[in-house]
Each structure stands twice: as C-alpha cells, then as structure tokens.
Amino acid sequence: MKIDWGIADRIREKRPIVLNLSNVVTIGKVANALSAIGASLITSKDIDEAKEMVSIADAVVINTGTWTLGRICAGASRSRLC
C-alpha cells in the first residue's frame, strides 16, 4: 500500500473544521489524530446543536463503535427521534 503523504500536507494547509461523532472509547484518540494532522475539532453530544455543527463543519467523522442489539435499544429509548 502506497501512502500519499501529500494528503496530510493539504489538510494542514486547509485546517478544516471536523465534527467528531465518536464513541466514548475512541473519542480522545480520534480527536488527537485529527489535531495531529492539523484539523480543528468540534464535538457535541447535544442533539439540539447538530444542525449548526454540521453546517459549519468541513467534514464529519462518525465512529459508532460496535453495534449490538442492546446498544441500539438503549440509544433508541433515550432518543427524542425514536
């Protein structure tokens, strides 16, 4: 596999705003990786902020972790969307 290191250079030049929607296990690691390549990170757990956050972001990272029936049901039971 050949790595195009120019991508990292272009990211550093642009300094994109990245909305990070990651699971609790990886959120810190994803944030550190994005910061290391020059991205500006935003994150929120508040569903009321979602529309605004997406509108200002240049990119969105979504990492939901491992899906299980229990996690799906627990999330759906707490959501105002379900």
Backbone hydrogen bonds, N-H to C=O, Kabsch-Sander energy under -0.5 kcal/mol:
donor,donor_aa,acceptor,acceptor_aa,energy
5,W,3,I,-1.1
7,I,4,D,-1.5
9,D,5,W,-1.4
10,R,6,G,-2.4
11,I,7,I,-2.2
12,R,8,A,-2.4
13,E,9,D,-2.0
14,K,10,R,-2.1
15,R,11,I,-2.9
18,V,16,P,-0.6
18,V,40,S,-3.1
19,L,17,I,-0.5
19,L,59,A,-2.7
20,N,18,V,-0.6
20,N,42,I,-2.8
21,L,19,L,-0.7
21,L,61,V,-3.4
22,S,20,N,-0.7
23,N,63,N,-1.3
26,T,23,N,-0.6
27,I,23,N,-1.5
30,V,26,T,-2.9
31,A,27,I,-2.3
32,N,28,G,-2.5
33,A,29,K,-2.4
34,L,30,V,-2.5
35,S,31,A,-2.4
36,A,32,N,-2.3
37,I,33,A,-1.2
38,G,35,S,-1.4
39,A,34,L,-2.5
40,S,16,P,-3.3
41,L,39,A,-0.6
42,I,18,V,-2.4
47,I,45,K,-0.7
49,E,46,D,-1.6
50,A,47,I,-0.9
53,M,49,E,-2.7
54,V,50,A,-2.7
55,S,51,K,-1.9
56,I,52,E,-1.4
57,A,53,M,-1.2
58,D,17,I,-3.1
59,A,17,I,-1.5
61,V,19,L,-3.0
62,I,60,V,-0.5
63,N,21,L,-2.7
63,N,61,V,-0.5
72,I,68,T,-2.4
73,C,69,L,-2.6
74,A,70,G,-2.4
75,G,71,R,-2.6
76,A,72,I,-2.7
77,S,73,C,-2.1
78,R,74,A,-1.0
78,R,75,G,-0.5
79,S,75,G,-0.8
